[in-house]
Amino acid sequence: MPASSRPRQAPLAVITRHPWLTALAAVAIAVLVLVLIWDWNWLKGPVERTVQARTGRSFDIGGDLDVNLGRTVTISAGALRLGNAEWSPEPEMARADRALIRVHLPSLLRRQTLIPAIELVNPRLRLELGAQGGNWNLFESSGDGTPARIERLWIEGGELVFLHPADDTRIEVSLDSEESARAETAPPVAVAGSGQWRGNDFSLEGRIASLLDLQQQEDQAGYGIDLEATAGRTRAHARGLLFNPFQLQRFDLQMALSGANLADLYPLLGVALPDTPPYTLDGRFGRDANTWTYRDFTGEVGDSDLAGEVTFTAGGERPHFSADLMSEMLDFDDLAGLVGAAPDTGPGDTTNPELQARAEQRAASGRVLPDTPYELDKLRAMDANVRLRATRIESPVLPLDNMDARLTLEDGLLTLQPLAFGMAGGRIDSGIHMDARGEAIQTRLDASISGVDLEQLFPTPEIARDAVGAISGEISLAGTGNSVAHMLGSADGDVALGMGSGQVSNLVLELAGIDIFEAVRFLITGDRLVPVRCAFADFSVQDGVMQTRALAFDTTDTLIVGEGSIDLGEETLDLELRPRPKDRSLLSLRSPLVIDGTFADPGFRPDMGRLGVRGAIALALTSIAPPAALLATLELGPGEDAGCGGEYAE
């Protein structure tokens, strides 16, 4: 029978005779229907449960979920929320308006999931450090999985909040990933923000490494930063590595530090430093556990250069501060804060507003001795061991040329020993002991002066010309008070200074003795030198008043003897010097000279009421022998004039 004449089979009969076709058709129809109606949001529940199992935190996808399949699966989702650690008062650790995640599909079959990239839009991340640790430790105890390996993180419009309540620290910064020429898989992040650091307002900006690196462990590569921060008047530029950064237990940074006053570091770092003029420093800043270091730094404090190394160790009963400091050229003014004073504020001097105000207040008061009280809480806040050496010193008062000082502070007991200076070819060796454990500081000063060159002490070369002599002495004072002024104003002790044989300008002596004829003659015909037998000043000190025990200056031409007092508390002078020219002069007035006034405005004048009254000015000249305390230090020298005041005294 021809094929065209065969009866046609119904489709239903074909399906009935071939059941496998039935199944295939059903699958095809189901797939078609599924493709047409499929919604990836159906998988939000399983995804949320998987993330929760991995992290131990709640996870919610509030927006749409979409997936593009392939060897690398691209997943995008909106309105994401990740829960916080149980101990945090804030239920949410992280959220984002939109997230795109690429997952390497074959890695799902291995132990660790590979995520080539994550892109976040408007994410907000809250990082907290509490007694239980950091809330970013997602995989240590609460989760049952292992962390995925993320290769790239891109952030757009991000915000990060870091809180450390125990340190009164809260930081809020904006985060935006930056493209770089190296096309890094983990691009750096630009940051800018503000907040509080240890209760102090501050701001920062700069660049940090990808936030992916925050999961690095302490023994792995550090977390790179390049940040500039400002806290009050203090500025810092840090670049280098943090290790386990939010613990801040170990880092290695190049740190440039500048500010108006080093004392401002006390509330920021807990380091009690004296008031200083503005400073700029740059060195290697590091931390290892409780020990902070600032090594190989150089810079300037006020008008002085400064270099060295500083170590600060926290913990224990009190923190400990140690430093080894060196200055090639030290402006003595810049140490004024150590004694509660302020540096000069003249042209070219470096200062800050509070020190300038303090200097102006002191000038207006007519006082010289520093009266700013030491802060007892700072003297008790830490222990210290500091050495400061200076090669050259610029001083407006004394010709100092070098310094070596060591300060130790332990439980409120401060010692400056040694405190040594080179001065005018000689030395000052001293020690200061301060007991700040009580309400009033008890202070003792012991100083020895040796070999100071007379010529270098004169303020002008004309007066100093050809002067010869070596000055020595001893100072021993003890006082009570919380400022230098109060300490000296209550001091008891002894002050003795003397000079042995030497020579001095006759013009100076004649002017001091008001011998007008001789002074005019020397001015016209030229000066000459007069041998000096000796000079000395011996004072007893009681309740801040220096009273003369012996005061004399003896040469072959003139003998000057004196008496009187110096009140350290009131800062007043009341001394009378009686010149006795040993030659004959027609115009020799031989009037007593009075040194009076205040430390800020001293006077040096003849006693006009006693001019010509010779009989009333005689002194017991036999009392001018040098005090025994000075005999060991004075170089009296040999010769007929070695007996100070000898023949003339007789």
Summary of the structure (lengths in Angstrom):
residues: 650
radius of gyration: 41.7
end to end distance: 174.4
largest distance: 176.0
contacts: 2019
relative contact order: 0.05
helix: 22%
strand: 46%
